[in-house]
Amino acid sequence: MDNDKGKDQQDENALEKPPEELNALESLSDTDDTVHAAPDEAQKKPTKKPEDKKGFRKILGFFNVYLLIFLLLVVVTGIVFIVSYINSQKEPQQPTTALQNLTQEQLSEIANGDAKVGDPRYVLNIQSDAVFAGNALVKGDLNVAGSVQLGQGLTIPTLTVSGASNLAQVQANTLQVATTSVFQGAVTLQNDLTGRSANFGGSLTASTINTGSLTLAGNGSLTLNNHIKTSGPTPSRSQGSAVGSGGSSSVSGSDIAGTLNVNTGGSTAPGCFATITFRQSFSSTPRVIVSPVGSAAGQTQLYVNRSTTNFSICTANAAPSGRSFAFDYFVIN
């Protein structure tokens, strides 16, 4: 009975033991049925479940991995924050313009190349400002979408402007205008103005105007605020018989205006004092206005003969003998 009871107790303890111990007990029971463990010792030893211990270690391992990842993220975030703060406290560096020198071989390749407008191989896109320390040569057309500002002078052989132009100050050695030009403000010419025709809608102020033909169209008028001065070569003169024997005459002035000086001699008679021939003939018979100068000239019965080439100053009666007088003339076509 005692043996059966001890054997049952041994079987129950075997069920609670791990498989390794269970196999060891079975081997012992097969070889020797008389050898059994003491019941008290078996009850004193605590039983362990390997499955529970492995599960706890697995949970602890996962917890350690997540903790390390969290700590790593905290450290990285702190480093990024510190670096950003330090960079924000620094003053921004001013951009520097780096100059790049081109070799003579590169310049020759650019100058002798067959670059065409629109060819993507020869397109230079500059997104920001560009500074050229030396000269810049543009072999083709230059298209500027915005305004052009020049700090110094502009030298170009020819200038073609298709639209309106606003020029504050222009200095040109030679200015040729093919069509109509409008000057809204004052125009000052410090030298000569040469033109075939000119139309002035406003006032014209000039120290000297030399023109081959001056036409006042419409209801225009010519206002002269100063003297009229004529110039030109002196016409030729041929003396007439009215000066008398031993008399003389002379002429001064031009084709437009002048004076005939007369010194009468003896035996004066009616006739012409002199015939004045123009240096340049008129296109039609001009109008000749003659004024006597002096009382002796006023005693003559004055009349004029005129043509496109000359005019004569004559008297219908005999002029006073041995007198000096004159006749002023004005000729207009």
FENFENVEN-V953989 format. One record per pair of residues at least 6 apart in sequence whose C-alpha atoms are under 8 Angstrom apart, sorted by sequence separation. I is the first residue (numbers start at 0). J is the second residue. D is the distance in whole Angstrom. If there is no record, write none. Layout:
# FENFENVEN-V953989
{{I	J	D} {I	J	D}}
This chain:
# FENFENVEN-V953989
{{28	34	7} {115	121	7} {116	122	8} {215	221	8} {242	248	8} {251	257	5} {252	258	6} {291	297	6} {304	310	5} {305	311	6} {13	20	8} {14	21	8} {27	34	8} {114	121	6} {250	257	7} {251	258	5} {303	310	7} {304	311	5} {13	21	6} {250	258	6} {251	259	7} {303	311	6} {304	312	7} {238	247	7} {250	259	5} {303	312	5} {304	313	8} {238	248	6} {249	259	6} {250	260	6} {302	312	6} {303	313	6} {13	24	8} {248	259	7} {249	260	5} {261	272	7} {301	312	7} {302	313	5} {248	260	5} {249	261	7} {301	313	6} {302	314	6} {236	249	7} {248	261	5} {301	314	5} {302	315	7} {236	250	7} {247	261	6} {248	262	6} {289	303	8} {300	314	5} {301	315	7} {235	250	8} {246	261	8} {247	262	5} {299	314	6} {300	315	5} {234	250	8} {246	262	5} {247	263	7} {287	303	8} {299	315	7} {300	316	6} {188	205	8} {233	250	8} {234	251	8} {246	263	4} {247	264	8} {299	316	6} {233	251	6} {234	252	8} {245	263	7} {246	264	4} {287	305	7} {299	317	7} {233	252	5} {234	253	6} {242	261	7} {244	263	8} {245	264	5} {246	265	7} {299	318	6} {232	252	8} {233	253	5} {234	254	6} {242	262	7} {243	263	6} {244	264	5} {245	265	7} {285	305	7} {298	318	7} {231	252	8} {232	253	6} {233	254	7} {242	263	5} {243	264	5} {244	265	5} {284	305	7} {285	306	7} {298	319	8} {230	252	7} {231	253	5} {232	254	8} {241	263	8} {242	264	6} {243	265	5} {244	266	6} {284	306	5} {285	307	6} {296	318	8} {116	139	8} {230	253	6} {231	254	7} {243	266	5} {244	267	7} {254	277	5} {283	306	8} {284	307	5} {287	310	8} {289	312	8} {295	318	7} {229	253	7} {243	267	4} {248	272	7} {254	278	7} {283	307	6} {295	319	6} {242	267	6} {243	268	7} {248	273	7} {254	279	8} {282	307	7} {9	35	7} {229	255	7} {241	267	6} {242	268	8} {281	307	5} {9	36	7} {229	256	7} {240	267	8} {241	268	5} {280	307	6} {281	308	7} {295	322	7} {240	268	7} {241	269	6} {280	308	5} {295	323	8} {296	324	6} {6	35	8} {9	38	7} {12	41	7} {241	270	5} {242	271	8} {279	308	8} {280	309	8} {295	324	6} {296	325	7} {8	38	7} {16	46	7} {240	270	6} {241	271	5} {242	272	6} {294	324	8} {296	326	7} {15	46	7} {239	270	7} {240	271	6} {241	272	5} {277	308	6} {293	324	6} {239	271	5} {240	272	6} {276	308	6} {277	309	5} {292	324	6} {293	325	7} {5	38	8} {239	272	5} {276	309	4} {291	324	8} {292	325	5} {238	272	6} {239	273	5} {275	309	5} {276	310	7} {291	325	6} {292	326	5} {238	273	4} {239	274	7} {274	309	7} {275	310	6} {291	326	5} {292	327	7} {237	273	6} {238	274	6} {274	310	6} {275	311	6} {290	326	6} {291	327	7} {236	273	7} {237	274	5} {274	311	4} {289	326	6} {290	327	5} {236	274	6} {237	275	7} {273	311	6} {274	312	7} {289	327	6} {290	328	6} {236	275	5} {272	311	8} {273	312	6} {289	328	4} {235	275	6} {236	276	6} {271	311	7} {272	312	6} {273	313	7} {288	328	5} {289	329	7} {234	275	6} {235	276	5} {271	312	6} {272	313	6} {287	328	7} {288	329	5} {234	276	6} {235	277	7} {271	313	4} {272	314	8} {287	329	6} {288	330	6} {234	277	5} {235	278	7} {270	313	5} {271	314	6} {287	330	5} {234	278	5} {269	313	8} {270	314	6} {286	330	6} {287	331	7} {233	278	7} {269	314	6} {270	315	6} {285	330	6} {286	331	5} {232	278	7} {269	315	5} {270	316	8} {285	331	6} {286	332	6} {269	316	5} {270	317	8} {285	332	4} {268	316	7} {269	317	5} {284	332	7} {268	317	4} {269	318	7} {283	332	7} {267	317	5} {268	318	7} {267	318	6} {281	332	7} {267	319	7} {267	320	6} {266	320	7} {263	318	8} {265	320	5} {263	319	7} {264	320	5} {265	321	6} {263	320	5} {264	321	5} {263	321	5} {264	322	8} {262	321	7} {263	322	5} {262	322	6} {263	323	6} {262	323	4} {261	323	6} {262	324	7} {260	323	8} {261	324	5} {260	324	6} {261	325	6} {260	325	4} {259	325	6} {260	326	7} {258	325	7} {259	326	5} {258	326	6} {259	327	6} {258	327	4} {259	328	8} {257	327	6} {258	328	6} {256	327	8} {257	328	6} {241	313	8} {256	328	6} {257	329	7} {241	314	7} {256	329	4} {255	329	6} {256	330	6} {255	330	5} {241	317	7} {242	318	8} {254	330	7} {255	331	7} {241	318	7} {243	320	8}}
